[in-house]
Amino acid sequence: MKISPLPVAMMLAACALAAGCASPLKLAGDGREAEKEAIGSDPVDVALQAQEPDFYVNYAGGTPGDDYTIGFSVGSSPASQRIRSFEARIFNAYGSRLAQITTDRIDASGTANGSTGTVSGMIYGSTAWSADVGAGTYAVLLLRTDSGVVARYVPFPGGEQAAAPTREAALHERILAMVLTSERRGSGTEFRLSVRRIAAPPDGEYLPSGEKFRIDVIDGSGRTVWSSSNGRSFTQAIGSVDPAEVGAETEYRAMWDGRDDLAHGRAAPGTYRIVATIPAKPTPYILREEFTWSGR
């Protein structure tokens, strides 16, 4: 999955405008702490960690630009064969999350040596992300197995040498922080949109109906194969955007059953664009990501 550049101040800020920063801004480079934070209370898969998987963030096609390939590779072993998913969490220089990408597509390859009778193999996976990133952008890449997790801090190309953004740049007007995650559930996927208010809403902002949020799944041709609003009706009463209080958080959930509503069948495997919208007026809040769907 990948995020496209967002309109109207929606990415994370480390502190609210009115209060300023009570503690130092978190800048890229604190890799060990970033890894610990990503792992949280999950156990570390010691056997997989001992294999020292290769994690990388590269320019797509090897040419500097706004397109990146993010992935890993590790030798085939009982430990690496337990890998269930690959996750990339992308942050700006202040530790504000820009994207979270998860894929359960884990591939394997192998070669046989006829003279020795031995077989060697690799376990690998990757995803794509596109954005005009700022200096100091970094990723924390995670492998999840049946036994735990392995995490690695990886700076974006060029970010490790670039000057960090100024404090003033981090404090320009921000309103909502939005993070979209997904989790496979049965034959479908649950999308979770987490929203945190960073600053007070602009004057005149409102919701024109009872629809608080919307999740759309869009295929490569631009068709909306599913929307959380399909088949639903909403009150026409004007409301406010939640959460209302600065510092407050709320979470919205939408369950996609994996069906293509236009084709009246299962959605084909592939990459889809997920568009999460808080339909505020006069300006909506929109988060765009890419999502890999296995079709199963």
C-alpha positions as CSV (number, residue, x, y, z in Angstrom):
1,M,0.0,0.0,0.0
2,K,1.1,3.5,-0.5
3,I,0.0,7.0,0.4
4,S,-0.3,9.8,-2.2
5,P,0.4,13.4,-1.1
6,L,-2.5,14.6,1.0
7,P,-4.5,17.8,0.7
8,V,-5.2,20.1,3.6
9,A,-3.0,19.6,6.6
10,M,-3.6,16.0,7.6
11,M,-0.3,14.4,8.5
12,L,0.8,13.9,12.1
13,A,2.4,16.6,14.2
14,A,4.2,15.9,17.4
15,C,2.3,18.5,19.4
16,A,-0.7,20.8,19.3
17,L,-0.3,24.3,18.0
18,A,-1.7,26.0,21.0
19,A,0.5,24.1,23.5
20,G,3.7,24.2,21.5
21,C,6.2,21.3,22.1
22,A,6.5,20.3,25.7
23,S,9.2,17.8,24.9
24,P,12.0,17.7,22.2
25,L,10.8,16.7,18.7
26,K,11.7,13.1,17.8
27,L,14.1,13.2,14.8
28,A,15.1,10.4,12.5
29,G,18.2,8.6,13.5
30,D,17.0,7.1,16.8
31,G,16.7,3.7,15.2
32,R,16.9,1.4,18.2
33,E,14.2,3.3,20.0
34,A,12.0,3.2,16.9
35,E,12.4,-0.5,16.6
36,K,11.5,-1.0,20.3
37,E,8.4,1.1,19.9
38,A,7.3,-0.8,16.9
39,I,7.8,-4.2,18.6
40,G,5.9,-3.1,21.7
41,S,4.9,-6.0,23.9
42,D,5.2,-8.6,21.2
43,P,7.9,-11.2,21.7
44,V,11.0,-11.1,19.5
45,D,11.5,-14.1,17.2
46,V,15.1,-14.8,18.3
47,A,15.7,-17.5,15.7
48,L,14.7,-15.3,12.8
49,Q,16.6,-12.3,14.2
50,A,19.7,-14.4,14.4
51,Q,19.6,-14.9,10.7
52,E,19.9,-11.1,10.2
53,P,17.3,-10.6,7.5
54,D,18.2,-8.0,4.8
55,F,15.7,-5.1,4.9
56,Y,15.8,-2.3,2.4
57,V,14.2,0.9,1.1
58,N,15.3,1.6,-2.5
59,Y,14.3,4.0,-5.3
60,A,12.0,2.1,-7.7
61,G,14.0,1.2,-10.8
62,G,17.2,2.5,-9.1
63,T,16.4,6.1,-10.2
64,P,15.9,8.8,-7.6
65,G,12.3,10.1,-7.5
66,D,9.1,9.7,-5.5
67,D,8.6,5.9,-6.0
68,Y,10.1,3.4,-3.6
69,T,10.5,-0.3,-3.3
70,I,10.4,-1.6,0.3
71,G,11.3,-5.2,1.1
72,F,13.3,-7.9,2.8
73,S,15.1,-11.2,2.0
74,V,16.4,-13.9,4.2
75,G,17.7,-17.4,3.7
76,S,15.2,-20.2,3.8
77,S,15.1,-22.0,7.2
78,P,12.5,-23.3,9.7
79,A,12.5,-19.8,11.3
80,S,12.0,-17.9,8.1
81,Q,9.4,-20.3,6.7
82,R,7.2,-19.2,9.6
83,I,7.0,-15.6,8.3
84,R,3.3,-14.7,8.0
85,S,3.4,-11.0,7.0
86,F,5.7,-8.1,6.2
87,E,4.9,-4.7,7.5
88,A,6.3,-1.2,6.8
89,R,5.7,1.8,9.0
90,I,6.9,5.0,7.5
91,F,7.6,8.1,9.5
92,N,8.7,11.7,8.9
93,A,11.7,13.2,10.8
94,Y,9.5,14.0,13.8
95,G,8.2,10.5,14.3
96,S,4.8,11.2,12.8
97,R,3.5,8.2,10.9
98,L,2.9,8.8,7.2
99,A,1.8,5.3,6.2
100,Q,1.5,1.7,7.4
101,I,1.7,-1.0,4.8
102,T,1.1,-4.7,5.4
103,T,1.2,-7.6,3.0
104,D,0.8,-11.3,3.6
105,R,2.4,-12.1,0.2
106,I,5.6,-13.9,1.2
107,D,7.5,-15.6,-1.7
108,A,10.2,-18.3,-1.8
109,S,12.8,-19.3,-4.3
110,G,15.4,-22.0,-4.4
111,T,18.3,-23.5,-6.3
112,A,19.8,-27.0,-6.3
113,N,23.5,-27.8,-6.7
114,G,23.7,-31.0,-8.7
115,S,27.3,-31.7,-7.7
116,T,26.7,-31.5,-4.0
117,G,23.1,-32.4,-3.8
118,T,22.3,-29.4,-1.7
119,V,19.4,-27.0,-2.0
120,S,19.5,-23.4,-1.0
121,G,16.6,-21.0,-0.9
122,M,15.4,-17.5,-0.1
123,I,12.3,-16.1,1.5
124,Y,11.4,-12.6,0.4
125,G,8.7,-10.0,0.1
126,S,8.3,-6.4,-1.0
127,T,5.8,-3.6,-1.5
128,A,5.7,-0.2,-3.2
129,W,5.1,3.3,-1.8
130,S,5.0,6.7,-3.6
131,A,5.2,10.2,-2.1
132,D,7.3,13.3,-2.2
133,V,9.1,12.6,1.2
134,G,10.9,15.1,3.3
135,A,14.4,15.0,4.7
136,G,14.8,12.5,7.5
137,T,12.0,10.2,6.4
138,Y,12.5,6.6,7.7
139,A,10.8,3.2,7.9
140,V,10.5,0.6,10.6
141,L,10.1,-2.7,8.8
142,L,8.7,-5.7,10.6
143,L,8.4,-9.5,9.9
144,R,5.7,-11.3,11.9
145,T,5.9,-15.0,12.5
146,D,4.1,-17.6,14.6
147,S,6.8,-17.0,17.2
148,G,7.0,-13.2,17.3
149,V,8.4,-10.3,15.4
150,V,11.6,-8.9,14.0
151,A,11.9,-5.1,13.4
152,R,14.5,-3.0,11.6
153,Y,15.0,0.8,11.3
154,V,15.8,1.8,7.7
155,P,16.3,5.4,6.5
156,F,14.9,6.4,3.1
157,P,17.5,7.0,0.4
158,G,19.3,10.3,1.0
159,G,17.4,11.0,4.2
160,E,20.3,9.9,6.4
161,Q,22.5,12.7,5.1
162,A,19.9,15.4,4.6
163,A,19.2,18.1,7.1
164,A,16.2,17.6,9.3
165,P,13.2,19.9,8.7
166,T,13.0,23.0,10.9
167,R,10.8,23.1,14.1
168,E,8.7,25.8,12.4
169,A,8.0,23.4,9.5
170,A,6.7,20.8,11.9
171,L,4.4,23.3,13.6
172,H,2.7,24.8,10.6
173,E,-1.1,24.3,10.7
174,R,-2.2,20.7,11.2
175,I,-5.7,19.6,11.9
176,L,-6.2,15.9,11.9
177,A,-3.8,12.9,12.0
178,M,-5.2,9.9,10.1
179,V,-3.8,6.4,10.0
180,L,-5.4,3.6,8.0
181,T,-4.6,0.0,8.8
182,S,-6.0,-3.3,7.7
183,E,-6.4,-6.8,9.1
184,R,-7.5,-10.0,7.4
185,R,-10.6,-11.4,8.9
186,G,-12.0,-14.6,7.5
187,S,-12.6,-14.2,3.8
188,G,-12.5,-10.4,4.0
189,T,-10.5,-7.5,5.4
190,E,-11.3,-5.1,8.2
191,F,-10.1,-1.5,7.7
192,R,-9.5,0.7,10.7
193,L,-9.2,4.5,10.4
194,S,-7.7,6.1,13.4
195,V,-8.2,9.8,13.7
196,R,-6.5,12.2,16.2
197,R,-7.2,15.9,16.5
198,I,-4.1,18.0,16.4
199,A,-5.7,21.4,16.2
200,A,-9.1,23.1,16.4
201,P,-11.2,22.8,13.3
202,P,-11.3,25.7,10.9
203,D,-14.3,28.1,11.1
204,G,-17.3,26.9,9.2
205,E,-16.3,23.2,9.1
206,Y,-19.2,20.7,9.3
207,L,-20.4,17.3,8.2
208,P,-23.4,17.6,5.8
209,S,-25.0,14.3,6.9
210,G,-24.7,11.5,9.4
211,E,-21.9,9.8,7.4
212,K,-18.8,10.2,9.6
213,F,-16.3,8.5,7.3
214,R,-16.1,6.4,4.1
215,I,-13.7,3.7,2.9
216,D,-13.6,3.1,-0.9
217,V,-11.7,0.2,-2.6
218,I,-10.7,1.2,-6.1
219,D,-9.1,-1.0,-8.7
220,G,-6.4,-0.2,-11.3
221,S,-8.9,1.1,-13.8
222,G,-10.4,3.5,-11.4
223,R,-13.6,1.5,-10.6
224,T,-14.9,1.6,-7.1
225,V,-15.4,-2.1,-6.4
226,W,-16.6,-1.5,-2.9
227,S,-17.6,1.4,-0.6
228,S,-18.5,1.4,3.0
229,S,-21.4,3.6,2.1
230,N,-22.9,1.1,-0.3
231,G,-26.5,0.1,0.7
232,R,-26.6,2.5,3.6
233,S,-28.6,5.6,4.2
234,F,-27.6,8.5,6.4
235,T,-29.5,11.2,8.3
236,Q,-29.3,14.7,6.6
237,A,-28.6,16.4,9.9
238,I,-25.6,18.7,9.9
239,G,-22.9,17.5,12.4
240,S,-19.3,18.2,13.5
241,V,-16.2,16.3,12.7
242,D,-15.0,13.9,15.3
243,P,-13.0,13.9,17.5
244,A,-14.0,17.4,18.6
245,E,-11.4,18.0,21.3
246,V,-7.7,18.7,20.6
247,G,-5.7,15.6,21.6
248,A,-8.7,13.3,21.5
249,E,-8.8,10.2,19.3
250,T,-11.5,8.1,17.6
251,E,-11.4,5.0,15.5
252,Y,-13.7,4.0,12.6
253,R,-14.0,0.4,11.3
254,A,-15.3,-0.9,8.1
255,M,-15.5,-4.6,7.0
256,W,-15.0,-5.5,3.4
257,D,-16.1,-9.0,2.5
258,G,-13.7,-9.2,-0.4
259,R,-16.4,-8.9,-3.1
260,D,-16.5,-6.7,-6.2
261,D,-19.9,-5.1,-6.0
262,L,-19.8,-4.2,-9.7
263,A,-18.8,-7.6,-10.9
264,H,-21.0,-9.4,-8.3
265,G,-18.3,-11.8,-7.3
266,R,-15.0,-12.1,-5.5
267,A,-12.5,-9.2,-6.2
268,A,-9.6,-10.3,-8.3
269,P,-6.2,-10.6,-6.6
270,G,-4.0,-7.5,-7.1
271,T,-3.2,-4.0,-5.9
272,Y,-6.1,-1.7,-5.0
273,R,-6.2,1.9,-3.9
274,I,-7.9,2.5,-0.6
275,V,-9.4,5.9,-0.1
276,A,-10.4,6.9,3.4
277,T,-12.5,10.1,3.6
278,I,-14.0,12.2,6.4
279,P,-16.5,14.0,4.2
280,A,-16.2,17.4,5.9
281,K,-17.3,20.6,4.2
282,P,-16.0,22.9,2.8
283,T,-12.9,20.7,2.6
284,P,-12.9,16.9,3.2
285,Y,-10.0,15.0,4.8
286,I,-8.7,12.3,2.5
287,L,-6.1,9.6,3.0
288,R,-5.0,7.4,0.1
289,E,-3.1,4.1,0.3
290,E,-2.5,1.1,-1.8
291,F,-3.5,-2.4,-0.6
292,T,-2.4,-5.8,-1.8
293,W,-5.4,-8.2,-2.0
294,S,-4.7,-12.0,-2.3
295,G,-8.2,-12.7,-3.7
296,R,-8.6,-15.6,-1.3
